[in-house]
Amino acid sequence: MEIRIEPLQECYLDQVCALEEEVFSMPWHRESFQEMIEDKNACYLVALHQEEVVGACGLRNIVGDGEVTNVVTKKAYQNRGIGATLLNQLFSIGRTMGVEAYTLEVRVSNRPAIHLYQKLGFKEEGIRKNFYEKPREDALIMWKR
Ligand SMILES: CC(C)(COP(=O)(O)OP(=O)(O)OC[C@H]1O[C@@H](n2cnc3c(N)ncnc32)[C@H](O)[C@@H]1OP(=O)(O)O)[C@@H](O)C(=O)NCCC(=O)NCCS
């Protein structure tokens, strides 16, 4: 299966929004993705199988700290290395943007995601109480330095 990683473009916005809605209880709005396309200090990547968006992830550079946003792989495509490929590509781009360390939040119960982040060098550094809603849950704060 051939997967291409590309920067998000307008033509993929509908699919990215649909993917978020499929997977997250609090999906981002279309405008947030639009802003990621336009923001020079941000980068949003999609994983494509032919012209189908099967994964996505984003990065915001906040003066050298890279905030990793909504990492997602379409259910039918999970566990095939797409999440890791997306994040590794994001780190390469982050280097060119001057990102020195990466941080993210993840639900404390989200074992697959935490496992993936640990595999890529993220360490648990704190808990943000009741960070999430639907359902209410603590966030684990992870950093890759
Ligand atoms: C987290 C997520 C993005 C991972 O994407 P993916 O494309 O499946 O990731 P990869 O295939 O690159 O790697 C997944 C790793 O997690 C592990 N994993 C996958 N599913 C798992 C599960 N149900 N339980 C435990 N580990 C799991 C895999 O074993 C793999 O590690 P390994 O190589 O050591 O075996 C995907 O599960 C997802 O979209 N989840 C829903 C959205 C989400 O929770 N995003 C994170 C928000 S912070």
The ligand as an ORCA input file, in Angstrom:
! r2SCAN-3c Opt
* xyz 0 1
  C      -2.981      7.068     17.856
  C      -3.078      6.821     16.364
  C      -2.954      8.153     15.639
  C      -1.948      5.890     15.926
  O      -1.964      5.813     14.522
  P      -1.434      4.527     13.744
  O      -1.345      4.908     12.298
  O      -2.255      3.353     14.101
  O       0.029      4.409     14.378
  P       1.225      3.432     13.970
  O       0.684      2.283     13.176
  O       2.327      4.253     13.410
  O       1.768      2.938     15.378
  C       0.909      2.578     16.339
  C       1.685      2.019     17.506
  O       0.720      1.932     18.525
  C       0.420      0.572     18.728
  N      -1.000      0.391     18.725
  C      -1.868      0.561     17.730
  N      -3.105      0.226     18.136
  C      -2.974     -0.152     19.427
  C      -3.871     -0.595     20.423
  N      -5.183     -0.711     20.167
  N      -3.393     -0.857     21.671
  C      -2.074     -0.743     21.960
  N      -1.169     -0.312     21.043
  C      -1.623     -0.034     19.804
  C       0.996     -0.194     17.595
  O       1.322     -1.474     18.082
  C       2.186      0.632     17.200
  O       3.296      0.348     17.987
  P       4.317     -0.849     17.600
  O       4.920     -0.462     16.292
  O       5.271     -0.865     18.725
  O       3.502     -2.091     17.484
  C      -4.418      6.129     15.984
  O      -4.607      5.024     16.850
  C      -5.632      7.034     16.052
  O      -5.965      7.724     15.092
  N      -6.338      7.012     17.177
  C      -7.536      7.817     17.346
  C      -7.205      9.300     17.425
  C      -6.299      9.592     18.588
  O      -6.550      9.136     19.688
  N      -5.267     10.388     18.328
  C      -4.339     10.834     19.347
  C      -4.860     12.051     20.024
  S      -3.650     12.745     21.103
*
